[in-house]
Amino acid sequence: MNPMSICTSSSSSGSSGSTKTWIAHGLVVGAAVAVALGAHAYFYFRRSGKFRTRVIGIIPARFASSRFQGKPLVQILGKPMIQRTWERAKLATTLDHVVVATDDEKIAECCRGFGADVIMTSESCQNGTERCNEALQKLEKKYDIVVNIQGDEPLIEPEIIDGVVKALQVAPDAVFSTAVTSLKPEDAFDPNRVKCVVDNRGYAIYFSRGLIPHNKLGKVNPQFPYLLHLGIQSYDSKFLSIYPELPPTPLQLEEDLEQLKVLENGYKMKVIKVDHEAHGVDTPEDVEKIECFMRERNLS
């Protein structure tokens, strides 16, 4: 099996075949990690059953977005987008708990109304990762893995959440995991669609708002398997606690992509490849697109 074919999750979500694919791939990746890091240490973790087992999902949400103010509260076929994301996250089998982290009382009130646990965070958080860290510090219970679930992914598949968790659990050399899917040609030059390149062991090399790799003709190669980064990411909780202390890096600032700070500081990031049809909501125009997508597939 090619390590890059990390795992493929059907967007119909929940099939037993998809689950078997996750498990089978986990075994393959686990064996590769054992070789790379030393079988004794790796299989000690696996036998002990205590390696990164406690998992929390955090949905960071802020009202004051420069591109789309009030985005978490926008209605998607009659429900606030943040509610749809929370309902999908609750279906993930690897999460022990799901909370919303926000600095806005309007968002907090909305979330409490549909039953979500809410943690209030400061307005000074620079990005979702810092907001997740602040929320983690305020929780009484300790967790090994924190999953940052983007509130603007109202159709995120629970299998993708489980996939990034399992990827981090079987890769002790990584502190971060995330997901990619195939990039549509029409999104190749859209700076809101972040692209990713990955090595042959399934670790991230780079992320960019531009098309990567970029050939000398400056055109999309229809034969090349370009990858689109999905917003979901999980962290080792110990790494998450030091992330805010790492100084901003040049590539992070230039691309305005927080995951580049992880790579520029020399940390490893595991990437899984999934099938995922629906995009997140980045602009007001995306609301109509996702509602049409849902109507076409009878998704309520």
N, C-alpha and C positions, 0 to 999 in steps of 0.2 A: 504493500500500500504506500502510495506517495504521501509523505508527511504533510504536504500542503493540502491534501484533500481531507482536512482536519475532521470535519463531520458535516454531513448534509442533512439539514432539517427541512422537511416539507412544510410549506406555509399552511397546509391544512391542519397542522399541529395535533399532537396527541396520538399518533399512530404507533402501534407496537413496533413496526419496522423501524421507525425513526429512533425509538428508544434503543433498540438493539444496535443501531448504527453508532449511537453515542457510546455504548458500553464497549463494543468491539474496538472502536477507535481509542478509547481510553486505555485499553490493554496494550495496544501497539505503541502509543505514545509513552506509556509508563515504562515499557521495556527499553525504549530509546533513551529515556531520561536516566534509567538505571545504569546503562552503559556509560553515558556521559559523565555522571556525577559519582559513580561508585555504587555498585549494587547493594553493598552492605547497608549504607546509610539510607538509601531509598526504600529498600524492602523492610527496614526497621520501622520507618514511618507507616508503610502500608500494613504491616502486621499489627502495629500498635493500635491502628484504627483511630488515632488521635491527631492526625495531621490535617490542619485547616478544616475542621469539621463543623465549627459553629459559624453560621452564615446569616448575615442580615442584608436585606435589600433596602436601600435608601433612595428615595425619589427626590432629588433636589429641585426646588421650584422657586422662581422669583417672578415678581410682577413687572419690574422695570427692565424689560428687554429692549435693546436699541432697535432691533429689527421688527419686533412684534410685541408691543406692550400688552400685558395682561394675558399672554399666550396660554398659561396653564388653565385659565378659566373659560377659554373659548369653547363654544358648544360644538360638539361633533355628533350630529344626528340626535340631538336632544340631551346629551350628557356632557358635563365639563370634561375636557380632554384629560385633566389630571385624574379624574375618576376612572376613565377608561384604562389609563396606564396602570393605576393601582389595582384594578380588578384583574388585569392580565398578570401582573406580578404575583398576586396572591395564588395563582394557579401553579407557580413553579414549585417543584417538589424539594428542591435543595435549600430553600429559604426557611429559616426558623422564624423570622419576623420581617415585616415590611413596615416602614415608616415614611412619612413625607417630611422633608426638611425645608423650611421656608423662612424668609424674613418679613413676610407680608401677612397681615392679619386677615385680609380678605380671602387669601388662599387658604389660610389655616382654618377659618370658619367654614369654608366650603368643604374642605377635607373632613373635618370633624362631623359635618352633616351627613356624609355618606359612610361614616364608620371608620375612617383611617386614624391611626395614631400620628400625631404631629409633634415635631420638635422645632422650636423656634430658634433660628440662628441669626447671626448679626448681618447687617447690610454690608459689612466690610469684606465679606468673602469674595474673592476675585473670580472664582469659577465653581463648577459643580463639585470638583474634587475637594476643594477647601471646605465647601458647605457640608459634604459628607463627613469629613474629618471632624468638624465642629460638632455635628450631630452625634457622631460616634463617642466623642468624649463626654457627652451629656447623658449617655445611656448608662444605666446601672449595670446591666449585664455585659459581659465581655464577649467579643466575637473574634474569630480568626480571619474571616473573609468579609469584606464589605463590597456589595454589588451596587454600583452607581447606575440606576435605571433612569434613563432620560424621560422626563415628563412629557416630552413632545413625540413620543413613540406610542400612540394609543393602540396600535395593533401588534405590539411586541409579542412574539411567541414565547410562552413559558419555557419551551424546549431550548430556546436560545439563552435564556437566563441560566438554566441548568447547565448548558454547555460551557459557558464561560467560567462557571464555578468549578465544574469538573476538570476543565483545562488547567486551572490554577492548582487544583488539588493534586494533579499528577505531574506537575512541573515544579519541583522544589527550587530550581534555579531562577524561576520567574517570580516577580513581585506584582505582576499586573497581567491581566488577560482581557481580551476584547474580541469582537467579531467583525467579519467582513462578509460581503456578498458580491455577486457579479455587478459590475458597473454598466448601466445602460448607455449606449452611444450618445443619446441626447443629453446626458448629464456630464459628459466628458470635460467640458470647459466651464461648468457651473461651480463657482467658488464655494457655494453652500454645501456641495457634495464633496466630502473629504475622501481623498484617495489614499490607498495604502500599498506598499510593496513589502513582501515577506520573503524570508530566506527558505532554503529547502528543508529546514527542520521546524518550520511553522512559527518562527519568531519574527517580530516586526523589525523592519529595517528603517522605514521612514513613512511619514504621513504628510500629505500636502493638499492644499486647496487647488493646486494646479494639477494637470494630468501627469501622472507618473506611472511607468517610465514615459519619457517624452522623446519621441524619435526625431531624427534630424530633418524630416520633412515637415514636422510640426502638425501632423494630421493624426487622426484616430486610426489605428490599425485594427480593422475588424476581426483579425485573426488572433489578436492578443487578449489574454484573459485579465483585463483590468479589474481592480478590486475597489469596491466602495466600502468605506468604514461606517459601521453602525455605531450609534452613540453609546451603547451599553458597554460597561467595563467593570472589571472586578479587581480588587486590590488585596494584597496581604495587609492585615490591619496594622502590623508594626511598621510597614513601609508607609502606609497612609498617614501615620502620626508624624513622620519626618518630612513628608512631601511639602507641606507649607513652609518648612524651614529652608528648603532648597532654593537658591536664588534663581530668578527668572533667567532663561537662557536665550541666546540670540535667535535660534531657529523657532523657538516657542513664540517669541515676541513678533517675529516677522510673519509667521503663518497664523498667529493667534490660535494655536492648537496646544492645549495643556498637556497632551500625551507626549509631545516632543521634549518637554522638560524631563520626563522619565528617561527617554532614550539618550538625550544629551548628557545626562549624568551617569550613564553607563549601566543602567538597570535593564534587565531582560523583560520582554513583554510577549506573552504567548497569544497567538491569534488562531481563532477557529473560523472556518469558512462555512457559511450556511446559505440555504435558499431563503430569500426574504423578499417578497414582492413589494410591500408597501413602504414608502418613504416616511420619514418623520415630517413634522410640521415645522418649517423654518420661517415661512412668511404667510401673510393672510391668504394669498392665492393657493397655498397648499391645502387649506381647509376644504375648499370645494373639490380638489382632486381626491382627497382621501375619502370624502363623503361619497363621491361617485364610485370609487373603488369598492367601498363597503356595500353600496346599493347593488352593484353588479354581482356581488357574491352573497347577497342576502345576509350580510353581517349586521346584527343589531347592536 
